[in-house]
Amino acid sequence: MKTLQEVRNYLADINYISNGGCGIAAYAMYLWLKKNDQLTDDFKFVFLYNGWGDEEYYENNLRVLKNRDGIPVAASHIGIFHNGIHMDCESEIKLTRYKHIQFIEDEEFLVNALKSNSWNHLFDRDKQIPIIEKALDIDLSNVKTLVFEKPF
C-alpha cells in the first residue's frame, strides 16, 4: 500500500473494526505513517466519548493524562488527526457528534489504553492483528493481548 487512503480502505473492510477495533486501526494507521515517513507534525490520536455510559472512561483518562498515574481505557471511538483532518479508517470524523474529545500525542497512552480490558470484544484481536501486521508490514504485538483490568 502506497497511500494512507489505501491503508484506510483496507482497514475499513475488516470485521468489527468499528466495534472494538477502532483503536487498533488508529494505531495501525499511525505505525504505517511513521514507517513510511508520512507522519505530519500535527498528528494526534483522537479519543471520542459520546457521553452515553462512557463518562467514567472519559474521567479516568482525564485523570491519567493529568496525573500520569493509572491505566488509560477505551473511548467510544478512536481516530486520528492527520494533515488537518479528523478521521478513522472509514471516514472523516464529525467531532460535533461527541460530548468529550481528547487529543493524545503520547503513543504510550494509546498503547496502554489498547491493552486495557475495556474494549468491545466483537473485534477478534487474535485473528485480525496478524493479518493487519502482514498487510501493512507493521508490528502490533504490543497490543495483541489485553493485560490490564479496568481500573474502576
N, C-alpha and C positions, 0 to 999 in steps of 0.2 A: 504494500500500500504506500502510495506516494503523497497523499494529502490527508489532512485531518478529516475532511468530509468523507473520504473513503473509509477511514477508521470509524467514524460515527455511524455510517451506513452499516458497516459490518456489525458493530456492537448492537445497533438497534434491532437486528434480526435475531438476537439471542433470546431464548426463552426466559421470561420473567426478569429481564434486565431492569425493568422499571418497578419490579416488585421484590426488592431486596438486593438487586444488583446495581443500582444506580451509583452507589459509592465506588464499587469495583470499576464500573465504566468510567467514572470521573478519574479515578487513579490510573486506569489503563490509558486514557487519553493523555494525561499528564506525563506518564512514563514514555509514551510514544513520542510526544512533542519534545521531551527532554533528549531522548535518544537521537532524534533526527534534527537536533539544533533548531527547533522551531518554537521553543518556549519564548513567549514575549515577556517584557518587563512588567506588564500589567496583570500577569496570570495570578489567579486565586482560585481556591476551591470555594464553592458557594453552598452553604448549608441552609436549607429552606425548611421552615416549620409552618404548618398550616393552622396550628392553634386548636385543632380538634383532637385533644387527647395526647398531644406531644409537648405540652407546656413544661413538664418536668424534665424532658430531654433537653429542651432549649435552656432551661435554668441550669441544669447540670453542666452543659457545655459552656455556658456563660461563666460559671464558677471556675471550671477547668482553665479556660482561657485567661481569666483574671488572676487566679492564684497559682497557676501552673502546678496544680495538685489535683489528683483524681483521675478518673477514667472517662475520656470522651465517649459519646454514644452516637447512635444513628440520628438522623433527622428525617423529616417526612420525605425529603428529596435532596439529592446532592448533585450538583452540576459543577461547571467550571466557568470562569470568566477569562476570556482569551481574545486578544485583538479587539477589545471594546465590546464583546458580545457575551451575554449570559446564555449558556447553552448546556444541554445534556446531549446524549447521543442521538436523540430523536428530533429535537427542535430547539429553537431559541426558547429561553425560559422567560415567562412573564412574571416579573417579581411582584407585581400587584396582587397576584393570586395568593400570596403568603403573608402571614401575620408577622413572622420574625425572620430575619435574614442575617447570617453571619458570613463574613468574608474571611477565609482562612488562608494564610500564606505558608503555614507550617506543615510540611509533608508528614512529619511525625504525628501531628494531631490527627490527620486523616487516617493514617495507618493504624493508630491506636483505636480510633472510632470503628474502623473496619474490623478490628479484632474483637470488639465487644459483642456480647450475645444479645444485642438489641435489634437485630435485623430481621426482616421478614424472611422466613426460611423457604419460601417458594423458589427463590433463586438457588440452584444447586451448585455450590462452590466446588465441590469435589469433581463434578462432571465438567462444568463450564470453564473454570480457571485454566486448566491445562490447555484447553482449546484456544482460549484467548491468548495465552502466552505464546503458543506456537504461531498463531496467525499474525500477531503483532511483533513477534520476536522481542518480548519483554519478560521480566521476571516478577511474578506476583506471589511468589512463595511466602512472603512475609505477611500476606493477608488471606492465605488459603484456609487457615483454621481459626475458628473462634476460640479465643483463650481467656477472655475476661468475662466475668459475670456482670450483670447490670449492677451499678453501684447503689441503687435505691430500691 
